[in-house]
Amino acid sequence: MLEFKVLGRLRVVVDGRDVPVTGAVDRILLMGLLVNANTAVDPVEIVGSVWDEEADLAASVRESVGRLEALVDGLPGTTRLRPQSGGYRLSVNEGLIDYCQAKAMYRQSKHHTPMHSAELLRDAFALWPETFEPDVAWSREVDALMRSIVDDLDAAVRTISRSSPVLPDDYVE
């Protein structure tokens, strides 16, 4: 089974084993491609948004794209990294990416009762590892999603606690 772990340290997992993704540029680029799965993105823009070194950025990104194409093409399933108008597109089943799973639960939570929303948001938050270590490739999108989930979960819990009595009406001490 193939999994992409974006929440916490970036990991590519095949049948329970980590597939190494080495190098900061490779990790930053893969994170950006996964967060923007199935959308064409400019790899130089992704890396440039978090990489401070300007020298030979385009050349580093081209080399990184080549390494990631080889990595992705070697993975099981139909995941592919291909050039497309506007940059590169990582074609992947979004259900394999923990970030996309959390984002889907967050979106679903907007259409349910506070109780069901709280359950969805708890499940989404549970996708983050207990020992949270952001990767060098940590993205603003992932950070924003986590903050939104926490804020909405807090609001749902407050709504539930206001609408649910702590003690039954017939309680006698």
Backbone hydrogen bonds in HBPLUS format (Angstrom, degrees):
<---DONOR---> <-ACCEPTOR-->    atom                        ^
c    i                          cat <-CA-CA->   ^        H-A-AA   ^      H-
h    n   atom  resd res      DA  || num        DHA   H-A  angle D-A-AA Bond
n    s   type  num  typ     dist DA aas  dist angle  dist       angle   num
A0015-ASP N   A0001-MET O   2.73 MM  14  4.76 160.4  1.77 136.0 142.9     1
A0003-GLU N   A0013-VAL O   2.80 MM  10  5.06 147.2  1.91 152.6 158.1     2
A0013-VAL N   A0003-GLU O   2.87 MM  10  5.06 175.3  1.87 153.4 155.0     3
A0004-PHE N   A0096-LEU O   2.77 MM  92  5.91 160.7  1.80 164.0 159.4     4
A0098-ASP N   A0004-PHE O   3.10 MM  94  6.49 162.5  2.13 174.5 179.3     5
A0005-LYS N   A0011-ARG O   2.77 MM   6  4.86 166.8  1.78 150.9 154.2     6
A0011-ARG N   A0005-LYS O   2.85 MM   6  4.86 154.7  1.91 140.8 146.5     7
A0019-VAL N   A0012-VAL O   2.70 MM   7  5.35 161.8  1.73 159.9 161.0     8
A0014-VAL N   A0017-ARG O   2.83 MM   3  5.27 161.5  1.87 154.3 153.0     9
A0017-ARG N   A0014-VAL O   2.96 MM   3  5.27 165.0  1.98 116.4 120.6    10
A0027-ARG N   A0023-GLY O   3.03 MM   4  6.27 160.4  2.06 153.4 159.1    11
A0028-ILE N   A0024-ALA O   2.87 MM   4  6.05 164.5  1.89 156.0 160.2    12
A0029-LEU N   A0025-VAL O   2.90 MM   4  5.99 166.6  1.92 151.8 155.9    13
A0030-LEU N   A0026-ASP O   2.88 MM   4  6.01 164.8  1.90 148.9 153.6    14
A0031-MET N   A0027-ARG O   2.94 MM   4  6.03 160.5  1.98 145.6 151.5    15
A0032-GLY N   A0028-ILE O   3.01 MM   4  6.26 162.9  2.04 149.0 153.3    16
A0033-LEU N   A0029-LEU O   2.91 MM   4  6.15 154.8  1.97 151.1 158.4    17
A0034-LEU N   A0030-LEU O   2.87 MM   4  6.04 155.5  1.93 151.9 158.2    18
A0035-VAL N   A0031-MET O   2.91 MM   4  6.09 163.5  1.94 155.5 159.9    19
A0036-ASN N   A0032-GLY O   3.11 MM   4  6.11 137.6  2.30 133.5 144.1    20
A0037-ALA N   A0034-LEU O   3.20 MM   3  4.74 142.7  2.35 112.3 105.5    21
A0039-THR N   A0036-ASN O   3.12 MM   3  5.67 131.1  2.37 147.7 145.4    22
A0038-ASN N   A0090-LEU O   2.89 MM  52  5.43 160.3  1.93 149.4 150.5    23
A0041-VAL N   A0088-TYR O   2.84 MM  47  5.41 158.5  1.88 143.0 145.8    24
A0088-TYR N   A0041-VAL O   2.78 MM  47  5.41 158.8  1.82 148.8 147.5    25
A0046-ILE N   A0042-ASP O   3.07 MM   4  6.42 155.3  2.13 153.0 160.2    26
A0047-VAL N   A0043-PRO O   3.02 MM   4  6.22 177.3  2.02 155.2 155.0    27
A0048-GLY N   A0044-VAL O   2.76 MM   4  5.69 157.1  1.81 144.0 152.1    28
A0049-SER N   A0045-GLU O   3.06 MM   4  6.02 133.6  2.29 137.7 146.7    29
A0050-VAL N   A0047-VAL O   3.13 MM   3  5.72 155.0  2.20 115.0 121.7    30
A0051-TRP N   A0047-VAL O   2.81 MM   4  5.64 134.7  2.02 154.4 168.9    31
A0057-LEU N   A0054-GLU O   3.30 MM   3  5.54 150.5  2.40 134.0 125.6    32
A0060-SER N   A0056-ASP O   2.93 MM   4  6.13 161.4  1.96 152.1 157.6    33
A0061-VAL N   A0057-LEU O   2.88 MM   4  6.09 155.9  1.94 152.5 159.2    34
A0062-ARG N   A0058-ALA O   2.94 MM   4  6.19 158.6  1.99 148.2 153.8    35
A0063-GLU N   A0059-ALA O   3.07 MM   4  6.31 162.6  2.10 150.9 154.8    36
A0064-SER N   A0060-SER O   2.92 MM   4  6.10 154.2  1.99 143.1 151.1    37
A0065-VAL N   A0061-VAL O   2.79 MM   4  6.03 159.3  1.83 156.3 161.0    38
A0066-GLY N   A0062-ARG O   3.14 MM   4  6.40 158.1  2.19 145.3 150.5    39
A0067-ARG N   A0063-GLU O   3.06 MM   4  6.42 156.3  2.12 148.3 154.4    40
A0068-LEU N   A0064-SER O   2.84 MM   4  6.10 163.4  1.86 157.0 161.9    41
A0069-GLU N   A0065-VAL O   2.81 MM   4  5.98 154.0  1.87 151.5 158.6    42
A0070-ALA N   A0066-GLY O   3.19 MM   4  6.41 160.2  2.23 144.3 148.8    43
A0071-LEU N   A0067-ARG O   2.94 MM   4  6.22 157.9  1.99 147.7 154.5    44
A0072-VAL N   A0068-LEU O   2.77 MM   4  5.88 177.2  1.78 157.0 157.9    45
A0073-ASP N   A0069-GLU O   2.88 MM   4  5.87 161.4  1.91 147.0 153.0    46
A0074-GLY N   A0070-ALA O   3.22 MM   4  6.24 131.7  2.47 134.9 145.5    47
A0074-GLY N   A0071-LEU O   3.15 MM   3  5.30 137.2  2.34  99.3 111.2    48
A0075-LEU N   A0072-VAL O   3.07 MM   3  5.27 162.6  2.10 109.2 114.7    49
A0080-ARG N   A0091-SER O   2.96 MM  11  5.16 152.8  2.04 139.6 148.4    50
A0091-SER N   A0080-ARG O   2.71 MM  11  5.16 152.2  1.79 166.7 167.3    51
A0082-ARG N   A0089-ARG O   3.08 MM   7  5.53 163.7  2.11 147.6 150.1    52
A0089-ARG N   A0082-ARG O   2.88 MM   7  5.53 162.8  1.91 158.1 162.8    53
A0084-GLN N   A0087-GLY O   2.82 MM   3  5.44 169.8  1.83 145.1 143.7    54
A0087-GLY N   A0084-GLN O   2.78 MM   3  5.44 150.8  1.87 155.7 152.9    55
A0096-LEU N   A0093-ASN O   2.95 MM   3  5.79 169.0  1.97 127.1 130.4    56
A0097-ILE N   A0094-GLU O   3.14 MM   3  5.42 166.9  2.15 112.3 116.3    57
A0100-CYS N   A0097-ILE O   3.07 MM   3  5.37 116.4  2.50 104.6 119.0    58
A0101-GLN N   A0097-ILE O   3.05 MM   4  6.38 153.4  2.12 153.5 161.9    59
A0102-ALA N   A0098-ASP O   2.95 MM   4  6.19 162.4  1.98 152.0 155.9    60
A0103-LYS N   A0099-TYR O   2.88 MM   4  6.11 158.0  1.93 149.0 155.7    61
A0104-ALA N   A0100-CYS O   2.93 MM   4  6.06 153.8  2.00 142.9 149.5    62
A0105-MET N   A0101-GLN O   3.04 MM   4  6.33 158.6  2.09 149.1 154.6    63
A0106-TYR N   A0102-ALA O   2.91 MM   4  6.12 155.9  1.97 148.0 155.2    64
A0107-ARG N   A0103-LYS O   2.95 MM   4  6.20 161.9  1.98 149.0 153.3    65
A0108-GLN N   A0104-ALA O   2.92 MM   4  6.14 159.5  1.96 148.5 154.4    66
A0109-SER N   A0105-MET O   2.93 MM   4  6.09 147.2  2.04 145.1 153.7    67
A0110-LYS N   A0107-ARG O   3.21 MM   3  5.59 150.3  2.30 107.1 115.1    68
A0111-HIS N   A0108-GLN O   3.00 MM   3  5.68 168.0  2.01 123.1 127.1    69
A0117-SER N   A0113-THR O   2.77 MM   4  5.88 162.7  1.79 162.3 168.4    70
A0118-ALA N   A0114-PRO O   2.84 MM   4  5.93 156.8  1.89 144.5 150.3    71
A0119-GLU N   A0115-MET O   3.14 MM   4  6.47 152.0  2.22 143.5 150.6    72
A0120-LEU N   A0116-HIS O   2.98 MM   4  6.30 163.7  2.01 153.7 157.4    73
A0121-LEU N   A0117-SER O   2.85 MM   4  6.06 163.9  1.88 156.0 160.8    74
A0122-ARG N   A0118-ALA O   2.85 MM   4  6.00 152.1  1.93 145.3 152.9    75
A0123-ASP N   A0119-GLU O   2.97 MM   4  6.19 159.2  2.01 148.2 153.9    76
A0124-ALA N   A0120-LEU O   2.87 MM   4  6.15 153.1  1.95 146.7 154.7    77
A0125-PHE N   A0121-LEU O   2.88 MM   4  6.05 162.9  1.91 147.6 152.1    78
A0126-ALA N   A0122-ARG O   2.89 MM   4  6.05 144.2  2.02 143.4 153.5    79
A0127-LEU N   A0124-ALA O   3.13 MM   3  5.55 157.6  2.18 108.8 115.7    80
A0128-TRP N   A0125-PHE O   3.11 MM   3  5.84 161.0  2.15 118.7 123.7    81
A0138-TRP N   A0135-ASP O   2.91 MM   3  5.03 161.1  1.95 114.1 115.0    82
A0143-ASP N   A0139-SER O   3.12 MM   4  6.41 164.5  2.15 149.8 154.2    83
A0144-ALA N   A0140-ARG O   2.81 MM   4  5.96 161.9  1.84 150.8 155.9    84
A0145-LEU N   A0141-GLU O   2.97 MM   4  6.14 155.0  2.03 144.3 150.9    85
A0146-MET N   A0142-VAL O   3.01 MM   4  6.25 164.4  2.04 151.7 155.5    86
A0147-ARG N   A0143-ASP O   3.03 MM   4  6.28 163.4  2.05 152.5 156.8    87
A0148-SER N   A0144-ALA O   2.96 MM   4  6.13 157.4  2.01 146.8 153.2    88
A0149-ILE N   A0145-LEU O   2.90 MM   4  6.12 161.4  1.94 155.8 160.5    89
A0150-VAL N   A0146-MET O   3.01 MM   4  6.21 166.7  2.03 153.0 156.3    90
A0151-ASP N   A0147-ARG O   2.90 MM   4  6.05 166.3  1.92 150.7 155.0    91
A0152-ASP N   A0148-SER O   2.89 MM   4  5.98 168.1  1.90 151.3 154.9    92
A0153-LEU N   A0149-ILE O   2.85 MM   4  5.90 152.9  1.92 146.5 154.6    93
A0154-ASP N   A0150-VAL O   2.96 MM   4  6.10 160.4  2.00 148.4 153.6    94
A0155-ALA N   A0151-ASP O   3.00 MM   4  6.28 158.4  2.05 146.6 152.6    95
A0156-ALA N   A0152-ASP O   2.86 MM   4  6.05 157.5  1.91 146.7 152.8    96
A0157-VAL N   A0153-LEU O   2.94 MM   4  6.12 163.0  1.97 152.5 156.8    97
A0158-ARG N   A0154-ASP O   2.99 MM   4  6.20 158.7  2.03 148.6 154.6    98
A0159-THR N   A0155-ALA O   2.95 MM   4  6.17 155.1  2.01 146.9 153.7    99
A0160-ILE N   A0156-ALA O   2.90 MM   4  6.13 160.7  1.94 150.7 155.9   100
A0161-SER N   A0157-VAL O   2.91 MM   4  6.10 163.5  1.94 151.0 155.4   101
A0162-ARG N   A0158-ARG O   3.05 MM   4  6.21 146.1  2.17 142.4 150.8   102
A0163-SER N   A0159-THR O   3.12 MM   4  6.30 146.1  2.24 144.1 152.8   103
A0164-SER N   A0160-ILE O   2.96 MM   4  5.99 126.5  2.26 148.2 161.3   104
A0171-TYR N   A0168-PRO O   3.10 MM   3  5.38 159.8  2.14 118.2 118.8   105
